[in-house]
């Protein structure tokens, strides 16, 4: 069986050659992703489908597009205050957004989260 050649550690700025196929040297092991013990419980299944149907029938347009004077159908159920930042999964904390607005908001929230951690 052929052996793959050593590759540099994938940690930024580290050039140590790794031979075990893990991609990281012993100095820069990958951190295992663990769910936070206080993470909010997400709604799933039929209950989520019912909540989505109710949201889109009550408010069919994207909230952000409406604010900007555009008319776009909402296709994404979005948490106004993200669950990761202490938001709840009830009707008072959700809004309908179109895909581009939802992706932009998610990107801003992700950057905020990376800034908090880093």
C-alpha positions as CSV (number, residue, x, y, z in Angstrom):
1,X,0.0,0.0,0.0
2,X,1.5,3.4,-1.0
3,X,2.3,5.9,1.7
4,X,1.3,9.5,1.2
5,X,4.1,12.1,1.4
6,X,4.3,14.3,4.5
7,X,2.4,17.6,4.3
8,X,2.7,20.8,6.2
9,X,0.6,21.4,9.3
10,X,-2.6,23.2,8.4
11,X,-2.3,25.6,11.4
12,X,-1.6,29.1,10.1
13,X,2.1,29.9,10.1
14,X,3.2,26.4,11.0
15,X,5.4,24.5,8.5
16,X,6.1,21.3,10.5
17,X,5.7,18.3,8.2
18,X,3.0,15.9,9.3
19,X,3.2,12.2,8.4
20,X,0.2,10.7,10.1
21,X,-2.5,12.1,7.8
22,X,-4.2,14.2,10.4
23,X,-3.2,17.5,8.9
24,X,-1.9,18.9,12.2
25,X,1.3,18.6,14.1
26,X,1.5,17.6,17.8
27,X,1.8,21.3,18.8
28,X,-1.4,22.3,17.0
29,X,-4.0,19.5,17.5
30,X,-7.6,20.1,16.2
31,X,-10.0,21.2,18.9
32,X,-13.0,18.9,19.1
33,X,-16.3,20.7,18.5
34,X,-18.5,20.4,21.6
35,X,-22.0,21.7,22.0
36,X,-22.1,24.2,24.8
37,X,-24.0,22.8,27.9
38,X,-26.2,25.8,28.1
39,X,-27.0,25.8,24.3
40,X,-30.6,26.5,23.5
41,X,-32.8,23.6,22.5
42,X,-33.8,23.9,18.8
43,X,-37.3,23.2,17.6
44,X,-37.4,20.5,14.9
45,X,-39.9,18.3,13.0
46,X,-43.6,19.0,12.6
47,X,-43.6,21.6,15.3
48,X,-41.0,23.6,13.3
49,X,-43.0,23.1,10.1
50,X,-46.1,24.4,11.8
51,X,-44.2,27.5,13.2
52,X,-42.8,28.2,9.7
53,X,-46.2,27.9,8.0
54,X,-47.7,30.3,10.6
55,X,-44.9,32.8,10.2
56,X,-45.0,32.9,6.4
57,X,-48.8,33.0,6.3
58,X,-48.9,35.9,8.8
59,X,-45.9,37.8,7.3
60,X,-45.2,36.6,3.8
61,X,-42.6,39.3,2.9
62,X,-39.0,39.7,3.9
63,X,-38.8,42.1,6.8
64,X,-35.4,43.6,5.7
65,X,-36.5,44.1,2.1
66,X,-39.7,45.7,3.3
67,X,-37.7,48.1,5.4
68,X,-35.7,49.0,2.3
69,X,-38.8,49.6,0.2
70,X,-38.5,46.3,-1.8
71,X,-41.1,43.6,-2.1
72,X,-39.6,40.1,-1.7
73,X,-41.2,36.8,-0.4
74,X,-39.7,35.5,2.8
75,X,-38.3,32.0,2.5
76,X,-36.2,31.7,5.6
77,X,-37.3,31.7,9.3
78,X,-34.7,33.8,11.1
79,X,-34.1,34.4,14.8
80,X,-33.9,38.1,15.5
81,X,-31.6,37.5,18.5
82,X,-29.6,34.3,17.6
83,X,-30.0,31.3,19.8
84,X,-26.2,31.3,20.3
85,X,-26.5,34.8,21.8
86,X,-29.3,34.0,24.2
87,X,-32.3,34.3,21.9
88,X,-35.4,32.1,22.3
89,X,-37.2,29.9,19.8
90,X,-40.6,31.5,20.2
91,X,-42.7,33.7,17.9
92,X,-41.6,37.0,19.4
93,X,-38.0,36.3,18.3
94,X,-38.5,35.2,14.7
95,X,-38.9,37.0,11.4
96,X,-39.2,36.1,7.8
97,X,-36.3,36.9,5.5
98,X,-35.4,36.2,1.9
99,X,-32.3,34.1,1.2
100,X,-29.9,36.9,0.4
101,X,-30.9,39.0,3.5
102,X,-30.7,35.9,5.7
103,X,-27.2,35.0,4.4
104,X,-26.0,38.6,4.9
105,X,-27.4,38.6,8.5
106,X,-25.9,35.2,9.2
107,X,-22.5,36.3,7.9
108,X,-22.6,39.4,10.2
109,X,-23.5,37.2,13.2
110,X,-20.8,34.7,12.4
111,X,-18.2,37.5,12.2
112,X,-19.4,38.8,15.6
113,X,-19.1,35.3,17.1
114,X,-15.6,34.9,15.8
115,X,-14.6,38.3,17.2
116,X,-16.0,37.3,20.6
117,X,-14.0,34.0,20.6
118,X,-10.8,35.4,19.1
